[in-house]
Amino acid sequence: TVTLTVPEGYRLKDGGGEAKTSCAYGRFVRKETQAGRVITVEEEAQVSQARVPVKDYEAFGQFAGEADLLQLRDVLLVK
């Protein structure tokens, strides 16, 4: 969890929201909210302690790549 205090008059572009991805071996959720001048970014990741069979490598890799992209998402502000 990260909290940011932004200058007066700024707000999250598109109002924030939630983005998530999942697969049989885990899930990742990112939430962006704003209350007044305080923006909160919360991320939650869960990965099962399990062996990933070769046949599931592609799906697991896609999940990991999507989670990485969600973490890289910029927090955009507008005045």
C-alpha positions as a Python dict, from the first residue, in 0.01 Angstrom:
ca = {
    (1, 'T'): (0, 0, 0),
    (2, 'V'): (124, 346, -96),
    (3, 'T'): (-40, 677, -9),
    (4, 'L'): (34, 1003, -186),
    (5, 'T'): (-81, 1352, -94),
    (6, 'V'): (-130, 1555, -409),
    (7, 'P'): (-154, 1934, -450),
    (8, 'E'): (-495, 2095, -403),
    (9, 'G'): (-712, 2072, -714),
    (10, 'Y'): (-558, 1753, -857),
    (11, 'R'): (-745, 1427, -894),
    (12, 'L'): (-694, 1083, -1040),
    (13, 'K'): (-763, 1072, -1411),
    (14, 'D'): (-1063, 844, -1471),
    (15, 'G'): (-1131, 836, -1095),
    (16, 'G'): (-901, 541, -1021),
    (17, 'G'): (-1037, 192, -1009),
    (18, 'E'): (-936, -170, -992),
    (19, 'A'): (-740, -393, -1230),
    (20, 'K'): (-675, -762, -1182),
    (21, 'T'): (-544, -1076, -1344),
    (22, 'S'): (-543, -1439, -1237),
    (23, 'C'): (-464, -1793, -1338),
    (24, 'A'): (-491, -2135, -1176),
    (25, 'Y'): (-177, -2061, -973),
    (26, 'G'): (-238, -1709, -848),
    (27, 'R'): (-399, -1370, -868),
    (28, 'F'): (-294, -1004, -866),
    (29, 'V'): (-515, -704, -785),
    (30, 'R'): (-430, -332, -800),
    (31, 'K'): (-668, -66, -665),
    (32, 'E'): (-633, 311, -695),
    (33, 'T'): (-859, 537, -488),
    (34, 'Q'): (-870, 903, -388),
    (35, 'A'): (-1015, 1067, -78),
    (36, 'G'): (-962, 1442, -85),
    (37, 'R'): (-594, 1506, -159),
    (38, 'V'): (-485, 1152, -62),
    (39, 'I'): (-438, 889, -330),
    (40, 'T'): (-401, 527, -221),
    (41, 'V'): (-254, 254, -442),
    (42, 'E'): (-300, -98, -308),
    (43, 'E'): (-156, -412, -463),
    (44, 'E'): (-220, -769, -355),
    (45, 'A'): (-43, -1068, -504),
    (46, 'Q'): (-102, -1434, -427),
    (47, 'V'): (94, -1714, -589),
    (48, 'S'): (27, -2073, -490),
    (49, 'Q'): (310, -2289, -368),
    (50, 'A'): (270, -2545, -640),
    (51, 'R'): (471, -2695, -921),
    (52, 'V'): (360, -2552, -1255),
    (53, 'P'): (337, -2835, -1509),
    (54, 'V'): (507, -2777, -1843),
    (55, 'K'): (168, -2770, -2018),
    (56, 'D'): (74, -2464, -1804),
    (57, 'Y'): (396, -2263, -1852),
    (58, 'E'): (242, -2041, -2118),
    (59, 'A'): (-66, -1954, -1906),
    (60, 'F'): (147, -1891, -1598),
    (61, 'G'): (388, -1675, -1799),
    (62, 'Q'): (97, -1473, -1936),
    (63, 'F'): (-35, -1419, -1582),
    (64, 'A'): (309, -1305, -1460),
    (65, 'G'): (346, -1069, -1756),
    (66, 'E'): (1, -918, -1701),
    (67, 'A'): (74, -867, -1329),
    (68, 'D'): (400, -694, -1421),
    (69, 'L'): (219, -459, -1661),
    (70, 'L'): (-40, -373, -1395),
    (71, 'Q'): (238, -285, -1152),
    (72, 'L'): (398, -57, -1411),
    (73, 'R'): (76, 136, -1469),
    (74, 'D'): (122, 510, -1419),
    (75, 'V'): (-88, 705, -1172),
    (76, 'L'): (-218, 992, -1385),
    (77, 'L'): (-344, 1314, -1233),
    (78, 'V'): (-550, 1594, -1387),
    (79, 'K'): (-615, 1943, -1259),
}
